[in-house]
Amino acid sequence: MFEVQDLTGTFSSGDVAVVLALSFVLSAIIGWVYRFTHRNVSYSQSYVQTLVILGMLISLIMLVVGSNIARAFALVGALSVIRFRNAIKETRDVGFIFLVMGVGMAAGTRFYTLAVIATVAICLVIVIMQRFNWYHLDVQRQVVKVQVPPDGDYTEGVRDVLVRLTTEFELVSMESIRGGALTELLYTVRLKRGTEPSELITALGERTGGQRVTVLTGYDQTDL
């Protein structure tokens, strides 16, 4: 005789409703915190929505697994075949993924107070770090590309300009281009206070025999 066994009765409908509702609310809060503290151009609405879905999904998985070791190993085997091909654009995005996973696990195992306290505490830390700009390193560096003829003392002239207008500089690469007709020098530099990139470009242009000079900053690119 064929018999279907339903194991849903191992937890009540009330448990399911509370777990899913709590994981949704807490994951949504985390999503809003991510949106509020995001400052780069790589913001993705679908990523934030995925955070909410992931939090609820993890809580559901924890309900299914419960304290059954066999289910836990079966789940690991099933999830091991999944491959994610979308690259994470920022390291902090990985942190938010782990955060919603942790909250979902706490809610799914019915550690409700822990899930709420952890969400509030960690989100508060994230907001404080963003608000007060913790760990910001105010180092403005530029990348300078200079093209010079391969013969003559052009390289020494470039070094003289960099010594005069920068506090520090480093030669990153030297490459022969245009079939050996020119040499391209790539430097990282830190301009002296009050020195503008245009001033550096003009000074280098006088030492390169009229060849191209490019200064790349953290915000824009200036050419001569």
Secondary structure, DSSP 4 states (H G I P E B T S, - for coil): -------GGGS-HHHHHHHHHHHHHHHHHHHHHHHHH--STT--HHHHHHHHHHHHHHHHHHHHHTT-HHHHHHHHHHHTT----SPPSSHHHHHHHHHHHHHHHHHHTT-HHHHHHHHHHHHHHHHHHHHTTTT------EEEEEEE-SSSSHHHHHHHHHHHHEEEEEEEEEEEEGGGTEEEEEEEEEEPTT--HHHHHHHHHTTTTT--EEEE-SS-EEE-
